[in-house]
Amino acid sequence: MTLPYEHMSIEESLSKMVALFEGKDPTDLPDTIVDRYSTTEALTRIYHILKGSGAVSPFAFPPGMENAREWRDEWVHDEDLRFPATGINPPGAATDPARNQNDGTLEFSASAVNLLAFQVQIPHQWVIGTNMHFHVHWQPGNTNTGDVYWQLTYQVANIAGTFPTEVVLPLMDAGSGNIASHLMTDTVEIDMTGITPSAMLKCVLARLGNDDLDTFTGVAKLLETDFHYTRYGHGYTFED
């Protein structure tokens, strides 16, 4: 039988499998067989990875789960939780942003404080002990190049825990001079110390349009907010 792809040696095939399991690029493996895993070493690594022992994984187990079989850390990568502007309802108060009648985005005023609230459940695939990162995607309502003063206020609590004092993070971003621009703020970090999967993150995003630091003269159209986080490819097999 002729295979529809390039033949590889046993050592090369197993070395590439280990690279895939450990989240590495298999095309970056050395060309010389001396630098690859032996058949015995590669199979041993694959066994321990599938068993979930973490014996060869470059990533640490969270405290208390060093030998847990429900933990899977074969490969780790970044993911994001996205909240499109058309998928978030304003809170229904006087501080609501307006709804653009043409594209459905939320318009944050240049002369008042507009805000919206949303909640996030921390995913089961999230890597415990890693922080999350937040930013805003937006579109300018005119050609001004002043700064928009965005502000994220958040609280995070585990199941059966208590919500702590609010944390307030500013996000400044300047207009581009082009009303068709897709702009993105700098990223701010969400402290996840002591947090576990299924925790709840309560958030309020505001534009402080009446603040002296907000110098952009047009509405700021919210496209999306999103949280970037580090996740495990297979996640957890237990449910809180």
LINZICOR-V847159 format. One record per run of one state. SS is the DSSP state (A for helix, B for strand, O for the rest). FROM is the first residue (numbers start at 1). TO is the last residue. Records with the same first field share a line. If there is no record, write none. Layout:
BEGIN
SS->FROM-TO, FROM-TO
END
This chain:
BEGIN
O->1-9, 22-25, 29-32, 36-38, 52-75, 88-97, 100-105, 109-112, 122-125, 127-131, 141-146, 158-166, 175-182, 185-187, 191-199, 209-219, 233-240
A->10-21, 26-28, 33-35, 39-51, 85-87
B->76-84, 98-99, 106-108, 113-121, 126-126, 132-140, 147-157, 167-174, 183-184, 188-190, 200-208, 220-232
END
